[in-house]
Amino acid sequence: MNIRRVSFDHPDAVKLNDEVQAEYHLRYGDGGDATYLDPAMFEPPTGLYLIAYDEQDRPVATGGWRAQEKNDEGYLAGDAELKRMFVTEELRGRGLARRILAALEEDARAAGRTRMVLETGSKQPEAVALYASSGYEPCATFGYYRFHELSLCFAKPL
């Protein structure tokens, strides 16, 4: 696997984001994640977006982080928010998400972020298991879905 930094609006990122949204639609039956995301949010030094490519140079996994500061949506000063973690179905279970997660945590830490936070849903048990096994613990809800009954929020000190 080859993990590369790309822009959030790179064609491969758009392709994988479309797959993420389709997955959300299957699991939750709505239009996908409505959280506002701008490509500039993932530009260093206040963010990063990564794509893993397989041996045939196909995009197969993705993830990013964006800086957050204390605000009325429940974020705290120094937060780095994990977004769009996804692995294509045929390559799940091979440790790609864990590799991307580790790279994102390392980059956020180097950028001076003090806590990684993420929001996932109760219909994504694989994601919950990944984060729990990576040292994330439940935290107060935050973000766009902070009042949604299926929203689960996690945090990990960096």
C-alpha positions in Angstrom: 0.0 0.0 0.0 1.1 3.5 -0.8 -0.5 6.3 1.4 -0.4 9.7 -0.2 -1.4 13.2 0.9 -4.0 14.6 -1.5 -6.4 17.5 -1.4 -10.0 16.9 -0.3 -11.3 17.8 -3.7 -8.8 15.5 -5.6 -10.8 13.3 -8.0 -9.8 10.1 -6.1 -11.0 11.7 -2.9 -14.3 12.7 -4.5 -14.7 9.1 -5.7 -14.1 7.6 -2.3 -16.3 10.3 -0.6 -19.1 9.3 -2.9 -18.6 5.7 -1.8 -18.6 6.8 1.9 -21.9 8.6 1.4 -23.4 5.6 -0.3 -22.4 3.4 2.7 -24.0 5.9 5.0 -27.2 5.8 3.0 -27.3 2.0 3.1 -26.7 1.9 6.9 -28.9 4.9 7.9 -31.3 5.3 5.1 -30.9 9.1 4.7 -28.9 11.3 2.3 -25.5 10.6 3.9 -23.4 12.8 6.1 -24.6 16.4 5.9 -21.6 17.9 7.8 -20.2 20.9 5.9 -16.6 20.1 4.7 -14.5 22.5 2.7 -11.3 21.3 1.0 -9.4 24.1 2.7 -10.1 22.5 6.1 -7.8 19.6 5.2 -4.8 21.7 4.1 -1.7 21.7 6.3 -0.9 22.9 8.9 -4.6 22.8 10.0 -5.5 19.5 8.5 -4.5 16.6 6.3 -6.2 14.3 3.9 -4.8 10.9 3.0 -5.6 8.2 0.4 -4.2 4.7 0.3 -3.6 3.2 -3.1 -3.2 -0.5 -3.9 -0.6 -2.1 -6.1 -2.6 -1.2 -9.2 -2.7 2.5 -8.1 -6.4 2.3 -7.3 -7.7 4.4 -4.4 -8.9 2.0 -1.7 -8.9 3.8 1.7 -9.2 7.4 2.9 -9.2 9.6 6.0 -8.5 13.1 7.1 -8.3 15.4 10.1 -9.2 19.1 10.4 -8.4 21.5 13.2 -11.2 22.6 15.6 -11.3 25.1 18.4 -13.6 25.6 21.3 -17.1 26.5 20.0 -20.8 26.1 20.6 -20.8 22.8 18.8 -18.9 21.1 21.6 -15.4 21.1 20.3 -12.5 22.0 22.6 -9.4 24.2 21.9 -6.7 22.0 20.3 -9.1 19.4 18.9 -8.3 17.6 15.6 -11.4 16.1 14.1 -11.2 12.8 12.2 -13.3 12.8 9.0 -14.1 10.4 6.2 -12.3 7.3 7.4 -13.2 4.6 4.9 -11.9 1.5 3.3 -13.4 -0.1 0.2 -15.4 -3.2 1.0 -13.0 -5.6 -0.8 -10.0 -4.5 1.3 -11.5 -4.3 4.7 -9.9 -6.3 7.5 -6.3 -5.7 6.3 -5.3 -3.0 8.7 -5.6 -0.1 6.2 -7.9 2.0 8.5 -5.5 1.5 11.4 -2.5 2.6 9.3 -4.3 5.7 8.1 -5.5 6.5 11.6 -2.0 6.2 13.0 -0.6 8.6 10.2 -3.4 11.1 10.9 -2.8 11.0 14.7 0.9 11.5 14.2 0.4 14.5 11.8 -2.2 16.1 14.1 0.2 15.7 17.1 3.1 17.3 15.0 0.8 20.2 14.1 0.2 20.9 17.8 -3.2 19.4 18.2 -3.9 18.0 21.7 -6.9 15.7 21.2 -8.3 13.7 18.3 -12.1 13.5 18.2 -14.5 11.7 16.0 -18.1 11.1 15.5 -19.5 7.9 14.1 -22.8 6.2 14.3 -24.2 3.2 16.2 -24.8 1.4 12.9 -21.1 1.3 12.3 -19.8 -1.3 14.8 -16.6 -1.9 12.8 -15.7 1.7 13.2 -16.5 1.7 16.9 -14.3 -1.4 17.4 -11.4 0.2 15.5 -11.5 3.3 17.6 -12.0 1.5 20.9 -9.0 -0.8 20.1 -7.0 2.3 19.2 -7.4 4.0 22.6 -10.4 6.2 21.9 -13.0 6.6 24.6 -16.6 7.9 24.6 -16.8 11.6 25.1 -19.5 14.4 25.1 -21.2 14.7 21.8 -20.1 17.5 19.4 -20.5 18.6 15.8 -23.4 18.6 13.4 -24.9 15.4 14.7 -24.5 16.1 18.4 -28.2 15.9 19.1 -28.9 12.8 17.0 -29.7 9.6 18.9 -27.5 7.4 16.7 -24.4 9.6 17.1 -21.4 8.3 19.0 -18.5 10.5 19.8 -15.0 9.5 20.9 -11.8 11.2 21.8 -8.1 10.3 22.4 -5.4 12.6 23.9 -2.6 13.2 21.4 
